[in-house]
Amino acid sequence: MFGCVPFIFQNGRPSVEVVIVSDAKAGGELIAEAMAELLRHKPDALLGVATGSTPLPIYQALAAKVDSGAVDASRARVAQLDEYVGLPAEHPESYRSVLRREVLEPLGLDVDAFIGPDGTAEDVRAACEAYDKALAEAGGVDLQLLGIGTDGHIGFNEPCSSLASRTRIKTLTEQTRVDNARFFEGDIEQVPHHVITQGIGTILEARHLVLLATGEGKADAVAATVEGPIAAVCPASALQLHPHATVVVDEAAASKLKLADYFRHTYANKPDWQGI
């Protein structure tokens, strides 16, 4: 039964739409245009952003649209997906600092446009609750960008995270710390052990979820996300529960999809006005 989840339609859309693109640049351009179209209709939209190398083509393409005058992002707001615990906000590898460099400054936004959890709070539990409250008071996230780990994690919701989880503190797996050591001069000892992350339940409250995955190393996780059962062992599979979830993958990341031809056909034949 679960294997048929990609075929379920809600509001005229498959519950998970898979779009296969040629490469990361094409995926970045496609998603950036969706964000630009959102801002044209809702100039003060709240954009949920993620860190890491995967979303960089999205931010670069969106900044180029702003620079060219194709879209006005001056009223946009930006919400953070996660943050290290214990790193000062001004630390160059705090996610607040990274997003300031990669998103806020290129889009011409100041810190007033930014909503994020306090990773240095003395009471981390209260900081998590405060962040969920802040997102709700801001009207909710309009479009949430997501990456995916090789183990299927989204945000820092590692395998076996509750699919109903809220923003909370999580202990990073050793593999995730190894993966992130490249941002800390290759020294795993500098990588914090804990993060504040939006929970899967929090993520699912965004109006549109857009996951970008590139490279053969993500192929198994992508296949489990869209074609496998909804299971906590693959946190990203929770996207199957969302009424408007889009997974954009390059050819390498799509290489394990059994329904790749179906996904190509449905995207090629959808109405132009529908977007992603």
Beta strands, then each sheet from edge to edge (+ up, - down):
strand 1: 9-10
strand 2: 13-14
strand 3: 16-21
strand 4: 46-49
strand 5: 77-80
strand 6: 82-84
strand 7: 114-115
strand 8: 143-146
strand 9: 168-171
strand 10: 194-197
strand 11: 208-213
strand 12: 245-250
sheet 1: 1+ 2-
sheet 2: 3+ 12+ 11+ 8+ 4+ 5+ 7+
sheet 3: 6+ 10- 9+
end
